Amino acid sequence: MNRPRAAVIGLDCLEPSLVFGSPAGSLPHLQALMARGRWGSLASTIPPITVPAWMCMATGQDPGQLGIYGFRNRAEAAYGPLATASAEWVHAPRLWDAATAAGLTSVVLGWPLTYPAAPLKGAMVSGPLTPPGAEGGVWPPSLAPRLNRWAGGEYLFDVKDFRTAPRRELYAQLTTMARRRFAVARGLYGLYRPELFMMVEMSPDRLQHAFWEQPGLVAAHYRLLDSLVGELVAALPPETLVLVVSDHGARTLEGGLALNQWLRRQGYLVLKNPPERPAPLAPEMVDWPRTRVWADGGYYGRVYLNLAGREPQGAVPPDQAEALLARLGQELEAMAGPDGQSLGNRVFRPRDIYRATRGLPPELILYPGGLGWRALATVWPGDEPVFTPGNDSGPDGANHAQEGVVIAAPAGEGRLPRAGQELEGARLYDLFPSLCAWLELPQATPGPGSVWAWLQ
């Protein structure tokens, strides 16, 4: 008897409105999957960013259960730089771990937080945080020479310098990376014929950050991705369940909120050595005994208390922390934008939204302008404005949006029940238990997700 098969085709940052709102025939392969399957928005993690979202999808765990709250995290209760997450930080079993334990073959390609690549029954090529030229990105190591042959050139784990590369050069890199990733995907699938196939292509994320204000280029790349998905699906056994998913969507970036500069204005953050020019907050700038709160930036803001007994020079007595956080949350949500109207900030407490809070989470998670603005860690020499027209890490036209994409359909001409109907309420966390059910795998530690009834 044939075992069930599944293929997860991840397209980082694929935006629902650009897929589901596209004209008929413009994305023929994705639209064919939608017609014979189910489709809809996929609610992402809080925060909706590549790390931890893809690993939350692969484990069914939330960021607090994983103890991974972003690309960079506090590794210790100190004031130094945040540490970059890696595969070694992930202790929850991933789908391919469960498949290997059950004797199934898996292929994992480009999935974030898989460097260094780890042994499994099958093959793994690590994701976008793989250091350039590093060894350890491929399992088994003997597979490495095949990648460039399948790709027809150097296999690209990610594009280089996507924030600062010349735009024409970057667009060419994105096209090349996508074509080569899918060529390697077809090569790996043909070699291993796995029961579980999981890949992530990063180019739509890099594309939208760089070219969001050029919709023609974005649409052209979506058409390329559509054709590449079509070629891969055509190579799969017809009974394979195909899931095309994204970890989050994209939206226009209105500007930057210099969160630490705002904390200075409010008296929460005190500097003893202000920078001579705008610069990210550094520990040596701060008068820690007089500082109660500081923050780190990115697609969302992370707000930390300088807690007595935890931080080396903590200034907030533990019995005052709750009152301070309540007041700070209210002030952040009431913040006015540069036009004097409410900015629309959203504030979350990790302990309230996650099943656990391992490691050192931020005390507060901030969506500036509901993700319409980017959080900046920058401080200025004096009392300059807290709003900027752009971001502090290079040109960027888009921020992340909370809703990603899910399309589920058989690879062949079969149809799912209620084929063609839009889904409601699908969550990124549902993918792990749903595929465990589909592949008849035991599910270990429960997470927030549930099995999609329409797959049973």
Beta strands, then each sheet from edge to edge (+ up, - down):
strand 1: 6-11
strand 2: 38-43
strand 3: 72-73
strand 4: 83-84
strand 5: 106-111
strand 6: 122-126
strand 7: 138-139
strand 8: 196-201
strand 9: 241-245
strand 10: 249-252
strand 11: 255-258
strand 12: 279-280
strand 13: 293-296
strand 14: 301-305
strand 15: 346-348
strand 16: 364-367
strand 17: 373-376
strand 18: 378-379
strand 19: 387-388
strand 20: 398-401
strand 21: 403-410
sheet 1: 2+ 21- 9+ 1+ 8+ 5+ 6+ 7-
sheet 2: 3+ 4-
sheet 3: 10+ 20-
sheet 4: 17+ 11+ 19-
sheet 5: 12+ 18-
sheet 6: 13+ 14- 16+ 15-
end
